Amino acid sequence: MGKEVFVLGVGMMPIGKQKKLCIGRMGAASLTKAIEDAGLELDDVSALYTGNMMAGQLCSQQLVATIVSNYAGLTGVETITAEGACGSGAAAARMGYMAVASGCHKIVGVCGVEKMTHRDKEITTQALATASYRGTESGKGETFLTLNAQLMKRYMSTYNIPSERFSGFSINAHKNALSGPHAMLKKPVVADDYNASRIICEPLRLLDAPPICDGAASIILGNKDMAKSCINSGIPVTKILASSVASDELALAQRKNVVRLASAEVSSNRAYSAAGIGPKHIDIFEPHDAYTIMTALSLEAAGFAEHGTGTEFSSEQKIGLQGELPICTFGGLKARGHPVGATGIYQIAECFLQLTQRAGENQVHNACIGMTQNFSGAASVAFTNILEAC
């Protein structure tokens, strides 16, 4: 059993198009905010773990953690860049968690950053596709749009579900993004909008998919002594009850059951076991809703819905901010935006804001325990974190 780990502060940049800032400055801006939010100084942070997927391909820049630390003014600290495709942010958070839990560090910074909008859409799409299996997927022209379309089509045929049943997930995400200060898509969506949106890859519609965007978010993790110090200074913190990771076949065709996210099921169950709780104890859930089909599959994999019934939970009464299980509370990947290497950190930061009662108009009443789940590829790897208010 390792040492207890706490989230001490968070910092997020608004998601959108960052034309003026390079990837290093973007990450540094969010990291500086997080350090200030925790009431700390630069010298208090002894390591920086940074999640990024595509800087080497799209920005001709590797060693992202180091360049972020340089711009932030961190000198001589341990810097490691985590690459886990769209789960890179959560991979970095996992590194940070283990660094503190092991006792190697008292306080660490964790950053997630991605810059995509400056490149041609086709180039970005191809870069994203490298998170699939080249032998039978990306090397054969598949993209995550086509792969998620295949998943949605299989799900619909397996459970006899019409595509309209997915609309509630998109509607909920866009509604929450309207009042999310860092969210990208601030346009309300109703069922008629969803049904009228163009089909981009049968059966996926435009309103099933997330935008290409830029973003950076950071969190500060610390041990129990550091958490007590923050609390004594009037700074709210949250405890990480569980951090878990599980993997599956990279190629969809090699999976035993393509409409069940095995990695997410295993990762969720490991997290529940470590935290000593179950799905019924979760007050908010931030899923990897890169496409609406993933929202349904995530709800099922995490134990909130029976297999084949995920879309039955797409109503406001079920998943709205005042619903039974609020999800995507600031818009999720769908409407907050999905700057892939940063997404896992945005999720944890948003969960932190909810549990510390700092979510403003998006606040979920009496939220005490929150869960985040970030995927690499089409849930080839699933990272799950459970946080608790202190």
N, C-alpha and C positions, 0 to 999 in steps of 0.2 A: 504494500500500500504506500503510495507516494505522498508527498506533502500536498496540502490543500492549495488550490489555485484560484485566484480571483481576478475579475476584470475590474481595473481601477479607473479607466477613463477611455473615451472614444473620440474619434475625429473623422468626419466625413466631408468630402468635397461634393458639391452638387454634380449630378450625373448629366452628361450631355456631350457637347463638342468642346474640347479644350484645344483651341487653336494656338494659344500663346505659350502654354507651358509644356516643357518636355516631360518625359515620363518620370525622371528623377525629381524634378521640382513638384510634380503632382503628388508623388508619394510623400515627399518631405513636408508639403503643406498639410496633409492629413495627419502625419505623424506629430508635427508640432502642435496641432490642435489637440490630439489625444494626450500628449504629455502635459499640456496646460490644463486640460480637463481633469486630469488626475491630481493636479496641484503639485506636480513634480518639476524637477530641473533636468536638463539634458544629461548631466553627469550621473543621474540616478539610474539611467538605462544602460545595462551592460551588454545587451545583445539585440540584434534586429533580424527578424525573420520576415522575408517578403515573398508574397505569392505573385507570380506573373506567368502568363502562358506564352505570349507572342512577341515580346519586345525584340527578341533576336530576329524574327522574321519581318516584323512590321516597322520597327524603329532602328534596326541595325545596332542594338544595344543589349549586351548580356551583362551579367553581374549587377542585376537590378537592385538587390539589397544594398550593395556597396555604394552605388551611385545615389540612392535615396539617402543613405547615411551621410554621404558627403554633403549633399545639399542641405540636410537638416542640421549639420554641424556636429554630428556624433563622431568623435575621434577615437580610433583604436578599438572600437567595440567588435565583438563577434558578429559577422554578417553572413547570412546564408539565404540564397534564393531558392524557393520551392516551386517546382513545376509539376502541376497535377492537372493540366488542361483547365477546364472550367471550374475545377475544384482546387485550384492553386492557392486561393486565399485560405480555405479551410485547412489545406496541407500545411501552410505556414503557421496557422493557429495551432495545429497539432504539434508542430515543432516547438512552438513557444510554450505550450502547455507542458510538454515533457521536460523542457529545460527547467521550468520552475518546479514541477512535481518531483524531479530528481534531486533538487537541491543545488544544481549547478549554477543557477542564477536566482537572485531575489526579485528583480524587476526586468522584464524584457518588453521590447516593442514588437508588434506584429503589424505588418502593412500588406495591403493588397492593392495592386495598381495595374491598369490596362489602358492602352491608347490605341484605338482602332479606326476612328473616323477619318483620319488624314489619308488613308490609303483607298485605292479603288475597291469597291464592294466585292468584286470577284476575287481579288487577291486576299481580302480579309476572310471571305467564305472558304477559300482553299486552305488558309492557315488554320481556321477553326476545325476544318475537316481532318486535320492531322491527329485529332484526339480520337478518331475512329480507327478501325483496323485497315491498314493499307492493302493487305492482301486481297480482301474481298469487299472492302467498302470504299474508302477514299481513293484507292488506286483504280477503282472501277467507276469513278465519277459520282459516288455517293457523297452527300453533304449531311449536316445535321438536320436540315430541312427535310430532305428525302427520308432519312432514317426515322425521324419522329413521325412523318406521315405514314410510314410503314407500321410503326407501333400503334398509331391511332386507328388505322384501318383494321389491323388485327384485333385490337381491343373491341372495336365496334362490332365486328363480325362474331367474335367469340361470345360476347354478352348481349348481342342484339340491341345495341344502343345507337340512337341517331346522333349526328354531329352536334345538333342544337343543344344537346344536354351539357356540352362543355362551356356554353356561353357564360354561365354564372361565374366561372373562375376569372374570365377576362373582365367581366363587369365589376366584380369585387376588387380586383387589382387596380383598375383605373379609378374607381371611386376613392380608394385609399391614397392613391398617388396625388389626387387633387390637393390634399392638405399635407402631403409629405414634403418638407422643405428641400430635401435633396433629390426628389424624384424627377425623372425626365419627362414623362408623358402626362401632362396635366389636361387631359381631355376626357370628359365623362363619356361612358359607353353604356348603351341600353341594348336590349335583346335585338331590336330591329337593326341597330348599327352592326352588331355581330353577324347577323344573318345576311346582311347586305354587303359585308366586306368580301373582297375578292378572294377566290381560292388561289393560293400560291403554290400548292402541291397537294393534290387530292388526297385526303379530305381536309387538309389544313387550310385555314383562312388566315388572312393578314392579322386579324385580331386574336389569333391563337399564338402568335409569335412575339418575341421580344425585339427591341430595337438594337442596332449596332450603336455603341456609345463608348465614351471615355469616362473613367472614374478612378478614384483612389479613396481608400478608407483605412483607418488604423485603430488598433486597440492596444492598451497597456495591460499586461498581465503581471501579477505579483503574488508573493506568498502571504501567509496569514498575518505575519507581523506587519508587512507593508499595508495590508488591507485594514488592520486595526488603526494604523497611523492615519490612513485616509479618513476612516470613520470618525476618529477623534478630532479631525480637522473639519468635520462637517461635510465631507465628500462621500456621496453614496457609492457603494460597490456592489458587485454581484459575485456569487460563488459559482464556479464551474463544477456542477455535481458529477458530470460524466463527459468524457471525450472518447469517441470510438471510431474505428475505421474498418470497413470490410470491402472486399473486391469480388468481381464476377468476371465472366468471359468478356474480353474486349469486343469481339465480333458478335453481333446480335444473333447471327445464324447458329452460333455454337452454344447458345443458352438453352437450358432445359425447358424453360417456359418463358417466352419472350414478353408476355403480358404480366409477369411478376418480377419486381425488382429485387432479386435475391440479395444483392449487396446492401440495399436499403433496409431490408427486413432484418438481416443479421446485424448490421450496424445499430439499428434502432433497439433491437433486443439486448445487445451488449450494453448499450447506454442505459436502458431501463434497469438492467440487472445491477450495473455499477452504482446507479443513483438510488436503488432500492424503491423504485416507483414503477408505475405503469402508464399507459396512454391516458387513462382517466384523470391523472394528476396534472397533465399539461394544460396550461392556461392559454398559451399562444404557440403557434407553429409557423416557422418561416421555412417553407419547402423550396426545393429547386424547381420552380415553376417556369422553366425556360420555354416550355410549350404547355398548353392546357392539358394535354394527355399526360404529361409528367406530373401535373398537380394531382390528377385522379390516381395515378399509380403510386404517388408518394403517400397520399392519405391512406391507401390500402397497405402499403409496405410498412408504414409506421404504426399500424394497428388501430387507426381511427375509423376505418371503414372495412367491411368485408370485401373480399376480392370480387370485382365486378360491380361494386356499388359506389365507387368513388364519386361518380357524377351526381349521385343523390345528395351529396353534401355540398353542392355548388350554390345553394341559395344563401341569401343574406342572413336568414335566421340561423343558418349553420355556421357560416365562415366569416360573416361581417364583424366589424369591430365590437358590436354588442351581441354577437352570436354565440353559439355553443362552443365553438373552437375558432377563434379569430386567426386567420392566416394572411400572409402577405400584408402585414399591417401598415406598411409604408408604400405598398404598390407591388412588392415582389419583383422578380426578374422581369415579369411581363410589362410592368408600367414604371416602376422605379428605375428599371434598366438593368442590363446584365453586362457590365464591363468585366469580362469573364474572370480574370485573375484576381479581381477585387471583390467579387460577389460574396464569397464566404465570409469576408470581414464585414461587409455591409450588413449581412444577416445577423452576425453576433452583435454588432454595434446597435442595430435596431432593437434586438432583444434586450440589450442592456438598458436602452432608453425606456422601454416598456416596464421593465422590472424595477427601475429606479424612479418611476412615475414622472419621467421627463419627456414623454412622447407628445405633449401638446394636444392638438386637435385629434391626433391619432391614438390617444391613450386608451388602452383597454382597462376597464374598471377592475380593480383588485387582482391584477396580474402578478402572480408570485413565482411561477415556474414556467420557463419558456424553453422551446426546443428549436434548433436550427439543423437543417440538412442540406448539404452542398454536394453536388455530384461532379465527378470527372467523366467526361464523355456522356454516353447514354446510360448513366448509372453504372459504369464499369467499376468505379470506386465510389463509395458513399461515406461521407464524413458526418457524424452526428455529434452535436453538443447539447447538453442540457444545463441550463443556468437557473439559479435560484436567487431571489431577492434576499438581501441581508438586513 
